[in-house]
Amino acid sequence: MKKNIALVTGGLSGEAVISYKSANSVLKNIDSEKYNCYLVDIRKDGWFCNIDKAEFPIDKNNFSVNKNGEVIIFDSALIILHGTPGEDGKIQGYFECIGMPYTSCDTATSAITFNKKNTIAIAAMAGINVAKSLQFFKNDSYSENVVISSLKFPVFVKPNNGGSSLGISKVLGKETLNAAVAKAFKEDDQIIIEEYIKGRELTIGVFKKQNEIIPLPATEILSKNDFFDFEAKYNGASEEITPAKIDNDVVEYLNNEAIKVYKLFNCRGVVRIDFILCEENGKLYMLEINTVPGQSAASIVPQQVLAMGLSLKEFYSSMIEESFNNGKK
């Protein structure tokens, strides 16, 4: 008997537009012989299931939908929901409360990794290399002088929560620092400012299948812009080389570090971890963890899946099946 899968998309942030692109791509690659897949749209005006080009409200008591008298109960949720509430742990907490299996990291891991400063602090305590950084809060603690005296330029100014490179600036000197800070504070009430590490940008997907942690072939990102910003990510202003043209010893080093991070943060499902291979000392520095990485045609993880020799249909099926090991009704 086919299982009913809720493909959860949308969201409450500016990243919703990316969620829809990801969901459309995933929907085309779901194994229809195994699963009945329903698109569930999480929006500010409500939660809705799209069936036969019509919208039906989700019953939040048990995450079911009533289609003209037919009640559809879902067996698992495939979370393709970037930003809040999909990456910050909120939707995971809801699913855990009602006892429903879902793909992606659990509530605690999602909440921690959504906060960039918490992520790099935990990584640093575990001996993983990270860039030197400072955290500031809106209308409270920001000090231009502290930044200038504590960090070396260039620096990156980032919203502390969120993804898709929204609100991020590379700052070459103090002259443009405050404008970058104002830009980041438009996206979040917390920001981090971190030192730039010159090197090669490598990003690697990691997933778990039958209790085995599997790194995907890494991608090297060559941005046509000054860094891998929103335009570079989604509007073609970057070159992505998959698999990355790196020596075998670097591949092994990167895979080991990625597995170490996956274990440290108790990740589940597929995540994408961003690193810089430092030009100066040859060490890998972890930048951040994406617990709901993009799955659109332009996204990196699907490229890596195909480079490994897996079909996307096989990959999404393994994610769904793995979710049943993470929680049961």
Secondary structure, DSSP 8 states (H G I E B T S, - for coil): --EEEEEEEE-SSTTHHHHHHHHHHHHTTS-TTTEEEEEEEEETTEEEEEETTEEEEEETTTTEEEETTEEEE-SEEEE---STTTSSSHHHHHHHHHT--BSS--HHHHHHHHBHHHHHHHHHHTT-----EEEEETTTT--HHHHHHHS-SSEEEEESB--TTTT-EEE-SGGGHHHHHHHHHTT-SEEEEEE---EEEEEEEEEEETTEEEE---EEEEESSSSS-HHHHHSS-EEEESS----HHHHHHHHHHHHHHHHHTT--S-EEEEEEEETTT--EEEEEEESS---STT-HHHHHHHHHT--HHHHHHHHHHHHHHH---
